[in-house]
Amino acid sequence: MAAGDDERPVRPGPKPGELVRDHRSDRIGVLMDVQGGRLYLRPPGGGVEWTADPGQVGPAGGPDPSGPV
């Protein structure tokens, strides 16, 4: 077995402008920016921005990242 064969593929994080789900707050938001390891989200129709932990954010229609695999 070659080095690295047992590693899981790394999922790229969301990019600014993408619709994501913050599983901690159970809210959908548009990713506005990433700074200092925090994601800055805003409601799709506009409104007050909030911060989210990258480990708790996934695709808007995706499964909860802390749930069963």
VMD Tcl script that builds the backbone (N, CA, C; Angstrom):
set m [mol new atoms 207]
animate dup $m
set s [atomselect $m all]
$s set {name element resname resid chain x y z} {
  {N N MET 1 A 0.848 -1.172 0.000}
  {CA C MET 1 A 0.000 0.000 0.000}
  {C C MET 1 A 0.895 1.237 0.000}
  {N N ALA 2 A 0.601 2.167 -0.879}
  {CA C ALA 2 A 1.375 3.399 -0.971}
  {C C ALA 2 A 0.949 4.360 0.125}
  {N N ALA 3 A 1.856 5.217 0.499}
  {CA C ALA 3 A 1.531 6.222 1.520}
  {C C ALA 3 A 0.365 7.072 1.051}
  {N N GLY 4 A -0.582 7.281 1.942}
  {CA C GLY 4 A -1.725 8.115 1.607}
  {C C GLY 4 A -2.923 7.356 1.069}
  {N N ASP 5 A -2.779 6.029 0.788}
  {CA C ASP 5 A -3.895 5.250 0.249}
  {C C ASP 5 A -5.043 5.110 1.233}
  {N N ASP 6 A -4.741 5.171 2.534}
  {CA C ASP 6 A -5.787 4.977 3.539}
  {C C ASP 6 A -6.414 6.295 3.991}
  {N N GLU 7 A -6.020 7.391 3.379}
  {CA C GLU 7 A -6.568 8.689 3.759}
  {C C GLU 7 A -7.903 8.922 3.069}
  {N N ARG 8 A -8.813 9.543 3.797}
  {CA C ARG 8 A -10.097 9.920 3.208}
  {C C ARG 8 A -9.901 11.141 2.328}
  {N N PRO 9 A -10.674 11.241 1.253}
  {CA C PRO 9 A -10.563 12.456 0.433}
  {C C PRO 9 A -11.040 13.670 1.228}
  {N N VAL 10 A -10.386 14.773 1.042}
  {CA C VAL 10 A -10.749 16.007 1.745}
  {C C VAL 10 A -11.857 16.696 0.959}
  {N N ARG 11 A -12.965 16.967 1.660}
  {CA C ARG 11 A -14.060 17.696 1.013}
  {C C ARG 11 A -13.750 19.176 1.054}
  {N N PRO 12 A -13.761 19.810 -0.098}
  {CA C PRO 12 A -13.519 21.252 -0.072}
  {C C PRO 12 A -14.670 21.962 0.643}
  {N N GLY 13 A -14.346 23.031 1.315}
  {CA C GLY 13 A -15.370 23.801 2.008}
  {C C GLY 13 A -16.201 24.608 1.030}
  {N N PRO 14 A -17.294 25.156 1.519}
  {CA C PRO 14 A -18.130 25.990 0.654}
  {C C PRO 14 A -17.388 27.256 0.248}
  {N N LYS 15 A -17.813 27.816 -0.846}
  {CA C LYS 15 A -17.209 29.037 -1.376}
  {C C LYS 15 A -18.181 30.210 -1.196}
  {N N PRO 16 A -17.656 31.423 -1.083}
  {CA C PRO 16 A -18.546 32.577 -0.966}
  {C C PRO 16 A -19.596 32.595 -2.070}
  {N N GLY 17 A -20.824 32.906 -1.667}
  {CA C GLY 17 A -21.954 32.924 -2.595}
  {C C GLY 17 A -22.771 31.644 -2.564}
  {N N GLU 18 A -22.218 30.565 -1.966}
  {CA C GLU 18 A -22.947 29.293 -1.913}
  {C C GLU 18 A -23.946 29.280 -0.766}
  {N N LEU 19 A -25.042 28.588 -0.995}
  {CA C LEU 19 A -26.085 28.406 0.009}
  {C C LEU 19 A -25.690 27.232 0.901}
  {N N VAL 20 A -25.683 27.451 2.211}
  {CA C VAL 20 A -25.272 26.422 3.163}
  {C C VAL 20 A -26.259 26.344 4.324}
  {N N ARG 21 A -26.156 25.256 5.088}
  {CA C ARG 21 A -26.973 25.094 6.303}
  {C C ARG 21 A -26.047 25.117 7.511}
  {N N ASP 22 A -26.387 25.971 8.455}
  {CA C ASP 22 A -25.703 26.022 9.746}
  {C C ASP 22 A -26.473 25.067 10.651}
  {N N HIS 23 A -25.919 23.894 10.909}
  {CA C HIS 23 A -26.631 22.870 11.674}
  {C C HIS 23 A -26.755 23.233 13.155}
  {N N ARG 24 A -25.869 24.062 13.662}
  {CA C ARG 24 A -25.969 24.480 15.065}
  {C C ARG 24 A -27.240 25.286 15.297}
  {N N SER 25 A -27.510 26.217 14.365}
  {CA C SER 25 A -28.689 27.071 14.534}
  {C C SER 25 A -29.861 26.624 13.666}
  {N N ASP 26 A -29.638 25.601 12.827}
  {CA C ASP 26 A -30.644 25.089 11.900}
  {C C ASP 26 A -31.173 26.197 10.994}
  {N N ARG 27 A -30.231 26.997 10.467}
  {CA C ARG 27 A -30.584 28.082 9.557}
  {C C ARG 27 A -29.866 27.894 8.227}
  {N N ILE 28 A -30.498 28.362 7.175}
  {CA C ILE 28 A -29.906 28.387 5.842}
  {C C ILE 28 A -29.332 29.779 5.626}
  {N N GLY 29 A -28.152 29.845 5.044}
  {CA C GLY 29 A -27.548 31.141 4.773}
  {C C GLY 29 A -26.660 31.104 3.549}
  {N N VAL 30 A -26.342 32.286 3.058}
  {CA C VAL 30 A -25.401 32.447 1.959}
  {C C VAL 30 A -24.040 32.733 2.598}
  {N N LEU 31 A -23.022 31.980 2.204}
  {CA C LEU 31 A -21.684 32.224 2.726}
  {C C LEU 31 A -21.168 33.529 2.148}
  {N N MET 32 A -20.876 34.474 3.029}
  {CA C MET 32 A -20.395 35.784 2.606}
  {C C MET 32 A -18.871 35.857 2.627}
  {N N ASP 33 A -18.254 35.254 3.662}
  {CA C ASP 33 A -16.809 35.367 3.816}
  {C C ASP 33 A -16.314 34.310 4.801}
  {N N VAL 34 A -15.008 34.066 4.768}
  {CA C VAL 34 A -14.332 33.192 5.729}
  {C C VAL 34 A -13.158 33.980 6.278}
  {N N GLN 35 A -13.126 34.148 7.606}
  {CA C GLN 35 A -12.033 34.884 8.248}
  {C C GLN 35 A -11.738 34.261 9.596}
  {N N GLY 36 A -10.458 34.056 9.855}
  {CA C GLY 36 A -10.051 33.553 11.168}
  {C C GLY 36 A -10.696 32.236 11.541}
  {N N GLY 37 A -10.957 31.381 10.580}
  {CA C GLY 37 A -11.556 30.086 10.866}
  {C C GLY 37 A -13.053 30.133 11.128}
  {N N ARG 38 A -13.689 31.257 10.896}
  {CA C ARG 38 A -15.133 31.389 11.086}
  {C C ARG 38 A -15.781 31.692 9.746}
  {N N LEU 39 A -16.987 31.202 9.557}
  {CA C LEU 39 A -17.758 31.486 8.352}
  {C C LEU 39 A -18.759 32.583 8.671}
  {N N TYR 40 A -18.928 33.498 7.748}
  {CA C TYR 40 A -19.880 34.592 7.902}
  {C C TYR 40 A -21.032 34.350 6.942}
  {N N LEU 41 A -22.216 34.139 7.513}
  {CA C LEU 41 A -23.411 33.787 6.746}
  {C C LEU 41 A -24.446 34.890 6.844}
  {N N ARG 42 A -25.288 34.966 5.823}
  {CA C ARG 42 A -26.380 35.939 5.804}
  {C C ARG 42 A -27.617 35.233 5.256}
  {N N PRO 43 A -28.802 35.544 5.764}
  {CA C PRO 43 A -30.017 34.924 5.217}
  {C C PRO 43 A -30.109 35.164 3.701}
  {N N PRO 44 A -30.645 34.208 2.941}
  {CA C PRO 44 A -30.717 34.336 1.481}
  {C C PRO 44 A -31.398 35.612 0.986}
  {N N GLY 45 A -32.397 36.098 1.688}
  {CA C GLY 45 A -33.098 37.302 1.258}
  {C C GLY 45 A -32.501 38.579 1.818}
  {N N GLY 46 A -31.365 38.459 2.505}
  {CA C GLY 46 A -30.754 39.609 3.156}
  {C C GLY 46 A -31.087 39.611 4.631}
  {N N GLY 47 A -30.391 40.387 5.377}
  {CA C GLY 47 A -30.636 40.459 6.814}
  {C C GLY 47 A -29.333 40.467 7.577}
  {N N VAL 48 A -29.433 40.197 8.867}
  {CA C VAL 48 A -28.289 40.278 9.764}
  {C C VAL 48 A -27.376 39.065 9.574}
  {N N GLU 49 A -26.098 39.360 9.393}
  {CA C GLU 49 A -25.078 38.328 9.226}
  {C C GLU 49 A -24.811 37.650 10.569}
  {N N TRP 50 A -24.427 36.364 10.533}
  {CA C TRP 50 A -24.015 35.661 11.739}
  {C C TRP 50 A -22.789 34.828 11.428}
  {N N THR 51 A -22.075 34.403 12.472}
  {CA C THR 51 A -20.892 33.571 12.282}
  {C C THR 51 A -21.232 32.127 12.580}
  {N N ALA 52 A -20.481 31.235 11.944}
  {CA C ALA 52 A -20.706 29.806 12.132}
  {C C ALA 52 A -19.375 29.069 12.159}
  {N N ASP 53 A -19.357 27.948 12.834}
  {CA C ASP 53 A -18.204 27.062 12.907}
  {C C ASP 53 A -18.179 26.211 11.638}
  {N N PRO 54 A -17.061 26.150 10.907}
  {CA C PRO 54 A -17.008 25.365 9.677}
  {C C PRO 54 A -17.404 23.900 9.878}
  {N N GLY 55 A -17.163 23.339 11.058}
  {CA C GLY 55 A -17.528 21.946 11.330}
  {C C GLY 55 A -19.023 21.729 11.461}
  {N N GLN 56 A -19.783 22.785 11.594}
  {CA C GLN 56 A -21.230 22.680 11.751}
  {C C GLN 56 A -21.988 23.166 10.529}
  {N N VAL 57 A -21.280 23.395 9.431}
  {CA C VAL 57 A -21.906 23.922 8.215}
  {C C VAL 57 A -21.721 22.922 7.084}
  {N N GLY 58 A -22.794 22.722 6.319}
  {CA C GLY 58 A -22.735 21.834 5.172}
  {C C GLY 58 A -23.636 22.348 4.072}
  {N N PRO 59 A -23.732 21.578 2.990}
  {CA C PRO 59 A -24.606 21.991 1.893}
  {C C PRO 59 A -26.029 22.213 2.399}
  {N N ALA 60 A -26.736 23.144 1.799}
  {CA C ALA 60 A -28.087 23.490 2.253}
  {C C ALA 60 A -29.005 22.281 2.296}
  {N N GLY 61 A -28.828 21.323 1.416}
  {CA C GLY 61 A -29.680 20.132 1.412}
  {C C GLY 61 A -28.997 18.903 1.963}
  {N N GLY 62 A -27.795 19.069 2.552}
  {CA C GLY 62 A -27.010 17.925 2.977}
  {C C GLY 62 A -27.325 17.464 4.384}
  {N N PRO 63 A -26.736 16.323 4.762}
  {CA C PRO 63 A -26.951 15.774 6.110}
  {C C PRO 63 A -26.207 16.571 7.158}
  {N N ASP 64 A -26.634 16.438 8.389}
  {CA C ASP 64 A -25.998 17.078 9.537}
  {C C ASP 64 A -24.597 16.468 9.697}
  {N N PRO 65 A -23.524 17.292 9.685}
  {CA C PRO 65 A -22.175 16.732 9.772}
  {C C PRO 65 A -21.880 16.045 11.088}
  {N N SER 66 A -22.650 16.316 12.130}
  {CA C SER 66 A -22.395 15.661 13.422}
  {C C SER 66 A -23.241 14.405 13.594}
  {N N GLY 67 A -24.056 14.091 12.608}
  {CA C GLY 67 A -24.916 12.909 12.675}
  {C C GLY 67 A -24.175 11.638 12.317}
  {N N PRO 68 A -24.903 10.508 12.267}
  {CA C PRO 68 A -24.270 9.222 11.929}
  {C C PRO 68 A -23.714 9.221 10.519}
  {N N VAL 69 A -22.640 8.466 10.362}
  {CA C VAL 69 A -21.987 8.379 9.042}
  {C C VAL 69 A -22.446 7.130 8.328}
}
mol reanalyze $m
mol bondsrecalc $m
mol representation Tube
mol addrep $m
